[in-house]
Amino acid sequence: MRTLARPVRSGRVRFVHALFPALILAVTANGALAAQEDPPLWERVRTLIEAGDADRARAMLSAGDDPVTAARRYDSVVRSLYDPGQDLPAVVRVAQDGIEFCLARATEAEARRDAGAAVRFRGLAKTLAYNLASYTWPGWDAPGIGIRTRDLQAGHAAARLNLELAQALEVGPEPMANAYFMLGAHSLAANDYTAAADHFREFGEIARRAGLTALALAAEGYGVITGAAAGSGNPGTYMLEPTRERLREALASDADFWIDQLDTAWSIFVTG
């Protein structure tokens, strides 16, 4: 399954962002859920944030008696603000609020000794953290998305949290590998090449042990990109050719997907 690629707005889906499907939800004036409304919830949330009324937007998203529904609502709105909304500042604000909401519900669940609910809400927080980290990484070169320094910082913090939650939840090898990838990706964007190399190495080791061939080869490529970005001189994309060849041999027609991803990251972080 493809789990690393830049988000796209049309055609095939290239990035698995969340554990839950998007929900079509809206909130009425008295806070009750409605099946559909026009404009959609994400547009009304964006309007409130643009008007400087983020507190009201947060209350709208948190409304209702079922906190799991509210947590999923945050996730759905975050994804809609990104695509089709192309509003990264609103994505960051809503994702951070959603993470805070989910972690608070996890703490409450622990206080009443409901371990299952605590795990569920930490999982929902992890989804939001992973998506926030992904949406704020410049290595996808996503069209129409402008990433500010503060967005990068928010994404880097979210990548750290995603890894911490992955470890606490003892997730499987694929989400754990992806957590190391995402932290490595943000370390690369922050020019912390030592940390990036370490995280990409761990990413690759987990993928290889689990037999996740595409991810293991992607990790190899990102390691090459990190070394080239950290070095001096005039590195050429020929440095990625051994990885490209191994991708072609291992993945056949699917190789272009991964090669395009690596070439894009090279153009962002090495050739600039």
C-alpha positions in Angstrom: 0.0 0.0 0.0 1.3 3.4 -0.9 1.7 5.5 2.2 4.3 8.2 1.3 3.6 10.7 -1.4 2.7 14.3 -1.8 -1.0 15.1 -1.5 -2.8 15.7 -4.7 -6.1 17.4 -5.5 -7.3 15.2 -8.4 -6.8 11.8 -9.8 -5.5 8.9 -7.7 -5.0 9.4 -3.9 -1.3 9.3 -3.1 -1.2 9.7 0.6 -2.9 7.8 3.4 -3.5 10.5 6.0 -6.1 9.2 8.4 -7.5 6.2 10.2 -11.1 7.3 9.7 -13.1 8.2 6.7 -14.1 11.8 6.1 -17.6 12.6 7.5 -20.2 14.9 6.0 -21.2 16.8 9.2 -22.4 20.2 10.0 -23.5 22.1 13.1 -26.7 24.0 13.4 -27.1 27.3 15.3 -27.9 25.5 18.5 -25.0 23.1 18.2 -26.8 20.0 17.0 -25.4 17.9 14.1 -27.1 18.1 10.7 -26.5 15.8 7.8 -25.6 18.6 5.3 -25.6 22.3 5.2 -24.6 25.0 2.8 -21.9 26.3 3.1 -20.2 23.3 4.4 -18.8 23.2 7.9 -15.2 23.7 6.8 -16.0 26.9 5.0 -17.8 28.3 8.0 -14.9 27.4 10.2 -12.5 29.2 7.8 -14.8 32.3 7.8 -14.7 32.4 11.6 -10.9 32.0 11.7 -10.4 34.7 9.1 -12.7 37.0 11.1 -10.5 36.4 14.2 -13.2 34.3 16.0 -11.2 31.1 16.4 -12.8 30.5 19.8 -16.3 30.2 18.1 -14.8 27.9 15.5 -13.4 25.7 18.2 -16.8 25.6 20.0 -18.5 24.7 16.7 -16.1 21.8 16.1 -16.3 20.5 19.7 -20.1 20.7 19.9 -22.3 17.7 20.7 -22.5 14.9 23.3 -20.2 12.4 21.5 -16.5 13.4 21.7 -15.5 10.7 19.2 -17.8 12.4 16.6 -16.3 15.7 17.5 -12.7 14.4 17.1 -13.6 12.9 13.7 -15.2 16.2 12.8 -11.9 18.0 13.5 -10.1 15.5 11.2 -12.6 16.0 8.4 -12.5 19.8 8.6 -8.7 19.8 8.6 -8.6 17.7 5.4 -11.2 19.9 3.7 -9.3 23.1 4.7 -6.3 21.6 3.0 -8.1 20.2 -0.1 -10.1 21.8 -1.6 -9.6 24.8 0.8 -5.9 25.4 0.3 -5.8 27.3 3.6 -2.8 26.1 5.5 -3.0 28.6 8.3 -6.5 27.4 9.1 -5.3 23.8 8.8 -2.7 24.4 11.4 -5.0 26.2 13.8 -7.8 23.6 13.5 -5.4 20.6 13.7 -3.7 22.0 16.8 -7.1 22.6 18.4 -8.2 19.1 17.5 -5.0 17.5 18.9 -5.6 19.4 22.2 -9.2 18.2 22.2 -8.3 14.6 21.7 -5.5 14.5 24.2 -7.8 16.2 26.8 -10.4 13.5 26.2 -7.7 10.8 26.6 -6.7 12.3 29.9 -10.3 12.3 31.0 -10.7 8.7 30.0 -7.7 7.7 32.0 -9.1 9.4 35.0 -12.2 7.3 34.8 -10.1 4.2 34.1 -11.4 3.7 30.6 -8.3 2.5 28.9 -10.0 1.7 25.6 -11.3 5.3 25.2 -7.9 6.7 26.1 -6.3 4.7 23.4 -8.9 5.7 20.9 -8.5 9.4 21.6 -4.7 9.2 21.5 -5.1 7.4 18.1 -7.3 10.2 16.9 -4.7 12.8 18.1 -2.0 10.8 16.3 -4.0 11.0 13.0 -4.3 14.8 13.3 -0.6 15.2 14.2 0.5 13.0 11.3 -1.7 15.0 8.9 -0.5 18.3 10.2 3.1 17.3 9.8 2.4 16.0 6.3 0.5 19.1 5.2 3.3 21.4 6.4 6.2 19.6 4.8 7.6 21.4 1.7 9.0 18.2 0.2 5.7 17.4 -1.5 5.9 20.6 -3.5 2.1 20.7 -3.3 0.6 23.2 -5.7 -1.2 26.2 -4.2 0.2 25.6 -0.7 2.4 28.3 0.8 4.3 27.2 3.9 5.4 29.8 6.4 8.1 29.4 8.9 5.5 29.1 11.7 3.8 26.4 9.7 7.1 24.5 9.4 7.6 24.8 13.1 4.1 23.6 13.9 4.5 20.6 11.5 7.9 19.7 13.1 6.3 19.7 16.6 3.4 17.6 15.2 5.9 15.1 13.7 7.5 14.7 17.1 4.2 14.2 18.7 3.1 11.7 16.1 6.2 9.6 16.8 5.7 9.8 20.6 2.1 8.7 20.2 3.1 5.9 17.8 5.5 4.6 20.4 3.0 5.0 23.3 0.3 3.2 21.3 2.8 0.5 20.1 1.6 0.7 16.5 2.6 -1.7 13.8 5.7 -1.5 11.7 4.2 0.5 8.8 2.8 3.4 10.9 5.9 3.3 13.0 8.1 3.5 10.0 6.0 6.4 8.6 6.3 8.2 12.0 10.1 8.1 11.7 9.9 9.2 8.0 7.8 12.2 8.9 10.2 13.3 11.7 13.1 12.8 9.4 11.3 14.8 6.7 10.8 17.8 9.0 14.4 17.5 10.3 15.6 17.7 6.7 13.4 20.8 6.1 14.9 22.3 9.3 18.5 21.7 8.0 19.1 19.3 10.9 20.8 16.8 8.7 22.2 14.6 11.5 18.7 14.1 13.0 17.2 13.6 9.5 19.8 10.9 8.7 19.1 9.1 12.0 15.3 9.2 11.5 15.5 8.0 7.9 17.9 5.2 9.0 15.4 4.0 11.6 12.6 4.4 9.0 14.5 2.1 6.7 15.4 -0.5 9.3 11.8 -0.8 10.5 10.6 -1.1 6.9 13.2 -3.7 6.0 12.5 -5.9 9.0 8.8 -5.8 8.1 9.4 -6.6 4.5 8.0 -3.2 3.4 10.1 -3.0 0.2 8.9 0.3 -1.2 9.3 2.0 2.1 12.8 0.6 2.7 13.9 1.8 -0.7 12.3 5.2 -0.2 14.3 5.4 3.1 17.4 4.7 1.1 16.6 7.5 -1.3 15.9 10.0 1.4 19.2 9.1 3.0 20.9 10.0 -0.2 19.0 13.3 -0.4 20.0 14.2 3.2 23.6 13.5 2.5 23.6 15.6 -0.7 21.8 18.4 1.1 24.3 18.3 3.9 27.4 18.2 1.7 29.3 20.7 -0.3 30.0 20.9 -4.0 27.6 20.3 -6.8 25.8 17.0 -6.3 23.9 15.6 -9.2 20.7 13.6 -9.4 22.8 10.6 -10.6 23.4 10.0 -6.9 19.8 8.7 -6.8 20.1 6.4 -9.8 21.1 3.3 -7.8 17.9 3.7 -5.7 15.9 4.4 -8.9 17.1 1.2 -10.4 16.3 -0.9 -7.3 12.8 0.7 -7.3 12.3 -0.3 -10.9 13.5 -3.8 -10.3 11.4 -4.3 -7.1 8.2 -2.5 -8.0 7.9 -2.5 -11.8 5.3 0.0 -13.1 4.7 1.3 -9.5 8.3 2.5 -9.4 7.5 5.8 -11.1 5.4 6.9 -8.2 8.3 6.6 -5.7 10.9 7.9 -8.1 8.8 11.0 -8.7 8.5 11.6 -5.0 12.3 11.3 -4.5 13.1 13.5 -7.5 10.7 16.2 -6.1 12.4 16.1 -2.7 15.8 16.4 -4.4 14.7 19.5 -6.3 13.4 21.1 -3.1 16.2 20.3 -0.7 19.3 19.9 -2.8 19.1 21.9 -6.0 16.7 24.4 -4.4 
